[in-house]
Amino acid sequence: MHDGISFEQLGKPALVLCTTPFTPTSRATASTLGIAGYTVAFVEHPIGSRSLEEIQERAEDAYRQGLPILLGAAAADAAG
């Protein structure tokens, strides 16, 4: 979270990926760092013990969520 928010504050689009059990922690961290509405891509937990097929599904989900986040950040940066 901290790295993603730091990059955004420097005008660099960033994507933070987080597994679902850490949703409250990521939101609290963003709020503490002054960006309560920071958008994060959330994927199913766990990651480490999943099959290759399950990891591929999580990666595709992260991509679907992450692309608009990055494009939105890039578009806002270009407009600003």
GIVENKA-V292946 format. One record per residue. N is the residue number from 1. RES is the residue in one letter. OMEGA is omega in whole degrees, 0 to 359 (999 if undefined). Layout:
<<N/RES/OMEGA> <N/RES/OMEGA>>
//
This chain:
<<1/M/185> <2/H/180> <3/D/180> <4/G/180> <5/I/178> <6/S/177> <7/F/179> <8/E/180> <9/Q/176> <10/L/179> <11/G/180> <12/K/178> <13/P/181> <14/A/177> <15/L/175> <16/V/174> <17/L/184> <18/C/174> <19/T/191> <20/T/180> <21/P/182> <22/F/179> <23/T/181> <24/P/180> <25/T/181> <26/S/179> <27/R/178> <28/A/179> <29/T/178> <30/A/179> <31/S/179> <32/T/181> <33/L/173> <34/G/179> <35/I/185> <36/A/182> <37/G/183> <38/Y/184> <39/T/182> <40/V/173> <41/A/181> <42/F/177> <43/V/182> <44/E/178> <45/H/359> <46/P/178> <47/I/190> <48/G/185> <49/S/183> <50/R/176> <51/S/178> <52/L/179> <53/E/179> <54/E/177> <55/I/178> <56/Q/178> <57/E/179> <58/R/178> <59/A/178> <60/E/177> <61/D/178> <62/A/179> <63/Y/180> <64/R/179> <65/Q/189> <66/G/182> <67/L/178> <68/P/177> <69/I/181> <70/L/179> <71/L/177> <72/G/178> <73/A/180> <74/A/180> <75/A/179> <76/A/180> <77/D/180> <78/A/181> <79/A/184> <80/G/999>>
//
